[in-house]
Amino acid sequence: MTSPSSAPGDRARAVIAGIGSCLPPLVVTNTQVIARGNLDTTDAWITGRTGIHRRRLAGPAISTGDLATAAARAAIDSAGSAVPRPDLLLLATTTPDRPCPATAPEVAHRLGLGTVPAFDLAAVCSGFLYGLVTASALLRSGTCRAPLVVAAEKYSTIVDPFDRDTAPLFGDAAAAVALRLGDATEPGALLETDWGSDGGGSDLITVAAGGSRLPATDTAGHGDRYFRMRGRQVYAHAVRRMTSSSEAVLATTGWRPEEVQAFIGHQANQRILNAVADRLGVPPRHRLGNIRDVGNTAGASVPLALADAAARHACAPGARTLLTAFGGGLTWASATLLWPDAPALTAAPEPRPPLHDHQEVSPP
């Protein structure tokens, strides 16, 4: 479903004014993944099937919130004085620090943002683009002035190291963008979006235990707490949904596929990325990604690839850009924007400060 366009003459758009990322320091190669899980596979097989050579993994002391805080702070620093103090924080994640409460309010607190609204959003690998659509709508409605959209994942906590189908795929990371209101013609402007879901495929990508249907108790099977995916079906759905969603948002924007100057798809599998880009007709020289070095970072993959390309100055500000993603749910989303004119800053994971006693507030 394509999001409604603005009224004629209304050129106000959400603009990406700051970009930040965070990668944990531990680099794990395919050979090390195979050895850890005693997997019946090879480095050549993993590389050939996925395009992944290595990934970053967060140690036990690093949480999703630690990654998110660092990436968000880097995005704030990137924006500098161009953006007011953030007044909303939206965190897209499948791996929150705990089931309750949400991780976003604590991230906002650690950033020193006071009592701004903050919430988690769960759309799996489509999470960042779902967050971008949501924050843009709130910004353009006047509900906020400077939202932060953060995507952070620690999939190493839900991936079975002995599962050959999933263990080689995922890495841990976070990335964030700082938004402000601007004009549809300036670099960083988010132009049009498209998003959708199909709950009929909800069993294709799952973590079965931990919710109300199957609580994470002693009665749940050991494997139920791990991420599971029906690879062949997911491949077909991902290619079809990302292609059709991209076509829809390009049509709404008024761009032909060959006019796209930067294409970033969800970094799930290089073969999926190639299939989508080939079907759209995006030239190979305009396809951007970093799956080779970071693996599939789920909801963080699209902004992480954006940050990587921006750090390498891969595109000129204002270049016509297409983003697209597909994830569990099933969910998908796409967006067109003009390439941002913002420095991409990176930061190390930020340790959580000691817990403090919250002063009781007397009722009015």
C-alpha positions in Angstrom: 0.0 0.0 0.0 1.5 3.3 -1.1 1.4 6.1 1.5 -0.7 9.1 0.6 1.1 11.8 -1.3 1.1 15.4 -0.1 -1.5 17.8 -1.2 -0.7 19.9 -4.4 1.8 22.6 -3.5 2.7 21.0 -0.2 6.4 20.3 -0.6 7.2 19.7 3.1 9.1 16.5 3.6 11.0 14.7 6.3 14.7 15.2 5.5 17.6 12.9 6.7 20.0 15.4 8.3 22.2 13.0 10.4 23.4 9.5 9.9 25.0 7.3 12.6 26.0 3.6 13.0 27.5 1.2 15.5 29.2 -2.1 14.8 30.5 -4.3 17.7 34.3 -4.9 17.5 34.3 -8.7 17.2 34.7 -9.9 13.5 33.7 -13.5 12.9 34.6 -15.2 9.6 32.6 -18.0 7.9 35.3 -20.5 9.0 34.8 -19.5 12.6 31.0 -19.8 12.3 31.4 -23.3 10.9 33.8 -24.3 13.7 31.5 -22.9 16.4 28.5 -24.9 15.4 30.3 -27.9 13.7 28.3 -27.0 10.7 28.2 -29.3 7.6 29.1 -26.6 5.2 32.1 -24.7 3.8 33.2 -21.1 3.4 32.8 -21.4 -0.3 29.2 -22.6 0.0 28.2 -19.8 2.4 29.9 -17.2 0.2 28.4 -18.5 -3.0 24.8 -18.9 -1.6 24.7 -15.6 0.4 27.5 -13.3 -0.5 28.6 -13.1 3.2 32.2 -13.4 4.1 32.2 -12.2 7.7 29.9 -10.5 10.2 30.2 -8.5 13.5 28.9 -10.1 16.7 28.3 -8.5 20.1 29.7 -10.1 23.2 27.6 -10.9 26.3 28.2 -7.5 27.8 26.7 -5.7 24.8 23.0 -5.4 24.4 20.7 -4.1 21.7 20.3 -0.9 23.7 24.0 -0.4 23.9 24.3 -0.6 20.1 21.2 1.7 19.6 22.5 4.3 22.0 25.8 4.6 20.2 24.3 4.8 16.8 21.7 7.4 17.9 24.3 9.6 19.5 26.4 9.4 16.3 23.3 10.4 14.2 22.7 13.4 16.6 26.4 14.4 16.2 26.2 14.1 12.5 23.2 16.4 12.3 24.8 19.0 14.5 23.1 22.3 14.7 21.0 21.5 11.6 18.4 19.7 13.7 16.8 20.8 17.0 17.1 18.6 20.0 15.4 15.3 19.3 11.9 15.2 20.6 10.9 11.6 19.6 12.8 8.3 19.5 11.6 5.3 17.6 13.6 2.1 17.9 13.0 -0.7 15.3 14.2 -4.0 16.7 13.3 -7.7 17.0 15.8 -8.2 19.8 14.9 -5.7 22.6 16.9 -5.8 25.8 13.9 -7.5 27.5 10.3 -8.3 26.7 9.1 -5.5 29.0 9.5 -2.6 29.1 10.4 -1.3 25.6 14.1 -0.5 25.0 13.5 2.9 23.4 12.7 4.9 26.5 15.9 3.8 28.2 17.9 4.7 25.1 16.3 8.2 25.1 17.2 8.5 28.8 20.8 7.5 28.2 21.0 10.1 25.4 19.9 12.8 27.8 16.7 13.5 26.0 14.6 13.7 29.1 11.0 12.8 28.9 10.5 12.7 25.1 8.1 10.0 23.7 10.0 6.8 22.8 8.8 3.4 21.7 9.8 0.2 20.1 8.5 -0.9 16.7 8.5 -4.6 15.6 8.5 -5.2 11.9 11.5 -7.5 11.8 13.7 -6.7 8.7 11.3 -4.1 7.4 11.6 -2.3 10.8 13.7 0.7 9.8 11.6 1.6 6.8 8.4 1.1 8.9 10.0 3.5 11.4 10.9 6.0 8.6 7.3 6.0 7.4 5.9 6.5 10.9 8.4 9.2 11.9 7.8 11.1 8.6 4.1 11.1 9.1 4.4 12.4 12.7 6.9 15.1 11.6 4.8 16.3 8.7 1.7 16.4 10.9 3.5 18.7 13.4 3.4 16.1 16.2 7.2 16.3 16.5 10.0 18.5 15.2 13.1 16.3 15.3 12.5 12.5 15.4 15.3 9.9 15.7 14.7 6.6 13.9 17.0 3.9 15.2 17.3 0.3 14.1 19.3 -2.1 16.3 19.7 -5.8 16.4 21.5 -8.5 18.4 20.5 -11.5 16.4 23.3 -13.5 17.9 21.0 -14.0 21.0 18.3 -15.7 18.9 20.2 -17.6 16.2 20.9 -21.2 16.8 24.7 -21.7 16.3 24.1 -25.3 15.2 21.6 -24.4 12.5 23.3 -24.4 9.1 20.5 -22.5 7.5 20.6 -19.5 9.8 23.9 -19.4 11.8 26.0 -18.1 8.9 23.6 -15.3 7.9 23.2 -12.9 10.8 25.3 -10.2 12.4 24.8 -7.6 15.1 24.7 -3.8 14.5 22.7 -0.6 14.8 22.2 2.5 12.6 20.1 5.6 13.0 19.0 8.8 11.2 18.1 12.2 12.6 15.2 13.8 10.7 13.9 17.4 10.3 11.3 19.1 8.2 12.4 20.4 4.9 11.7 20.7 1.2 11.1 18.0 -1.3 13.9 19.2 -3.5 16.7 19.2 -1.0 19.2 16.4 -0.4 17.9 13.9 2.2 14.2 14.5 1.4 12.0 11.4 1.8 9.7 11.6 -1.2 7.3 8.7 -1.3 6.8 5.4 0.6 5.0 2.1 0.1 4.4 -0.5 2.8 2.3 -3.6 3.5 2.0 -6.9 5.3 0.6 -10.5 4.8 -0.1 -12.3 8.1 -0.9 -15.4 6.1 2.9 -16.0 6.0 3.5 -15.4 9.7 4.9 -18.9 10.1 7.7 -18.5 7.5 10.0 -16.4 9.8 9.5 -17.0 13.5 10.9 -17.2 17.0 8.2 -19.4 18.4 8.7 -19.0 22.2 8.6 -15.9 24.3 5.1 -14.6 23.6 1.7 -15.2 24.9 1.0 -18.1 22.5 4.1 -20.0 23.7 5.7 -18.5 26.8 9.4 -19.0 27.4 9.0 -21.5 30.1 10.5 -24.8 30.9 7.8 -26.5 28.9 8.8 -24.8 25.7 11.1 -26.8 23.5 14.8 -25.7 23.5 14.7 -24.9 19.8 11.6 -22.8 20.1 13.6 -19.9 21.5 15.7 -19.7 18.3 15.0 -17.9 15.0 13.7 -20.2 12.3 13.1 -19.5 8.6 11.7 -21.5 5.7 14.4 -20.4 3.3 13.0 -21.3 -0.1 9.6 -19.8 0.6 11.1 -16.7 2.1 13.4 -16.2 -0.9 10.4 -16.3 -3.3 8.3 -13.9 -1.2 11.2 -11.5 -0.6 12.0 -11.1 -4.3 8.3 -10.7 -5.3 7.3 -8.3 -2.5 10.4 -6.1 -2.7 10.1 -5.9 -6.5 6.4 -5.0 -6.5 6.7 -2.5 -3.6 9.7 -0.8 -5.4 7.7 -0.6 -8.6 4.8 1.0 -6.7 6.9 3.6 -5.0 8.8 4.4 -8.2 5.5 4.9 -10.0 4.2 7.2 -7.3 7.4 9.2 -7.4 7.5 9.4 -11.2 10.9 7.8 -11.6 11.8 5.1 -14.1 14.0 2.3 -12.7 16.9 3.2 -14.9 16.8 6.7 -13.4 17.6 5.3 -9.9 21.1 6.3 -9.0 21.4 4.5 -5.7 19.6 1.2 -4.8 19.8 -0.2 -1.3 17.8 -3.4 -0.5 17.6 -5.3 2.7 21.0 -7.0 3.1 19.6 -10.5 3.5 21.2 -12.4 0.7 23.2 -11.2 -2.3 21.2 -13.4 -4.6 17.9 -11.8 -3.5 19.4 -8.4 -3.9 20.5 -9.2 -7.4 17.2 -10.8 -8.4 15.2 -7.7 -7.2 17.6 -5.2 -8.9 17.6 -7.3 -12.1 13.8 -7.4 -12.2 13.6 -3.7 -11.6 16.2 -2.9 -14.2 18.5 -1.0 -11.8 22.1 -0.9 -13.3 24.7 -2.9 -11.4 26.8 0.3 -10.8 24.0 1.8 -8.8 23.5 -1.1 -6.4 24.9 -0.4 -3.0 25.4 -2.8 0.0 27.8 -4.1 2.6 26.4 -7.7 3.2 29.9 -9.1 2.4 31.4 -7.7 5.6 28.5 -7.4 8.1 26.0 -10.1 7.0 22.3 -9.8 7.5 21.7 -7.3 10.3 17.9 -7.6 10.0 16.1 -4.3 10.8 19.5 -2.4 10.9 20.6 -3.5 7.5 19.2 -0.8 5.3 20.4 2.2 7.4 23.7 0.4 8.0 24.2 0.1 4.2 23.2 3.7 3.8 25.7 4.8 6.5 28.5 2.7 4.9 27.9 4.2 1.4 27.7 7.7 2.8 31.0 7.2 4.7 32.6 6.1 1.4 31.0 9.1 -0.5 29.5 6.6 -2.9 26.8 9.0 -4.1 26.5 12.7 -4.6 24.0 14.6 -2.5 20.6 14.7 -4.2 21.1 11.4 -6.1 17.8 9.5 -6.8 17.7 6.8 -4.2 15.5 3.7 -3.7 15.3 1.8 -0.5 13.4 -1.5 0.0 13.1 -4.2 2.6 11.3 -7.5 3.4 10.9 -9.2 6.8 8.9 -11.5 9.0 5.2 -10.9 9.5 5.3 -10.9 6.6 6.1 -7.2 6.1 7.7 -5.1 3.4 8.3 -1.5 2.6 10.0 0.8 0.1 10.9 4.5 -0.1 12.3 7.0 -2.5 14.5 9.8 -1.3 17.2 12.2 -2.5 20.7 11.1 -1.2 21.4 12.9 2.1 24.1 15.6 2.4 25.1 14.5 5.9 28.4 13.0 7.3 28.0 9.4 8.3 29.5 9.0 11.8 30.2 5.7 13.6 30.6 4.9 17.3 31.6 2.0 19.5 28.9 0.3 21.6 28.0 2.4 24.5 28.1 0.6 27.9 25.0 0.9 30.0 25.5 3.1 33.0 24.7 1.7 36.5 21.1 1.6 37.4 19.9 4.5 39.6 17.1 4.7 42.1 14.3 6.7 40.5 12.9 9.3 42.9 9.3 8.6 43.8 6.9 11.3 42.5 4.0 12.2 44.7 0.6 12.1 43.0 -0.9 15.5 42.3 
